[in-house]
């Protein structure tokens, strides 16, 4: 099992910044991918950004240039720095962990943290 504990959500005005953190613990593989997804009311859960243990990064087009994902492998922690926030960024943000293997990769989710951007 892998446990994910998120922190850093909150309420911010448009144009502001927030930093999310997600600490993983448990049976973590050295090779893995951690990332952030978000889900707004009535919408599906979508990828925001993800980063592999080797440092490969993917961003959703909607956040490129505004959000930065990073990780500290010594702490098994991933961060999401969110700048220039927009009301449409309002959602529950979920941390995700996936084993970096081809077969039988485990997939875990955090409990979610609310981000609300007011206009």
N, C-alpha and C positions, 0 to 999 in steps of 0.2 A: 504494500500500500504506500501511496504517496499522499501526504497532507499538504495543502496549500493554504496559506494564511495571507489575506490581502489587507492592505491599509492604505489610507490616503485619499479616499473619496471625500466629497463634500459639495458645498454650494459656492459658486464663484460667478462673478459677472462676466459678460462677454468681453473677450480680450484678455482675460486673466489667465492664470496658470495653476496647475495642480500637478502633483507628483504621486503616482501610485507605486506601491511596493508589493511584492509577493514573495514570501519566503516558503521554500519547499523543504520538507523533511520526510524521513522514512526511507524506503528502499529505492533511492534515486540511482539511475544508471549514469555512468560517466558521460555517455553520449545521449543527449536528449534535446528536445526543443521546448522552450517555454515561451508563452506569449500572452497576449491580451485580446479578448473578444468583447463585444458589447451588444447589448440587446435593449432596444427602445420598446416602449409599450406597443403591442400589436405588431411588432416586427420580428424577423428572425434574428438569430444570433450571428453576428458577422465578425470576421477577423479585423482587428485593428493593426496589430503588429506582432511579429514573432521573431525569436532569435535562437539560433542553435547554440549548443555548447561550444561549437567551433567558431561562432561569431557571424554566421550567415544570417542576414536580416531581410525580412519582408514587411512592407507597409501597405495598408489599404491606400488607394489613390486619394481618398478624401482627407487623409491626415498627413500626407507627405509634406515635408517642410514645416510642419507645426509640431508634430509629436516625435519624440526620440525614445527608442527602446534601448536598454542596456542591461547587462547582467554582471553579477559578481559570482563567479563559479566557486570561489572559496566559501561563500555564504549561501550558495544555492538560492540566490535571490535575483529576481528580475524587476526592473524598474521601468516605468513609463512616465517620461516627462512630457506634459501636455501644455503647450503654449498657444497663445492666440485662440483660446477656446471660443466656440460658437454655440448658440443655442441648440443647433442640430447635433452637437456632441453629447447632449443629455441622454443618459442611458445607464443601465447597470453594467458595470465592467467586470468581466470574469477573467481570472487568471487560469491558464491552461498549461498542463504538462503532458508531453508525449514522449515515450521512450524513443530513442534514436536507433531503432532496429526496423528491419523490413517486415518480419513476421511477428505476429502476436504482440504488437506494440500496445502497451497500456496507455490509457488516456484518462487524465484526471482533471477535475474542475474545482476551483475555489468556490466560496459561498457567494461571491459577488459583492461589489461595493458601488454605491450609488454616486454618480456624478451628475450634478445639475448645474446647467449654465443659464443664467438669467439674462434677458436682453435689456 
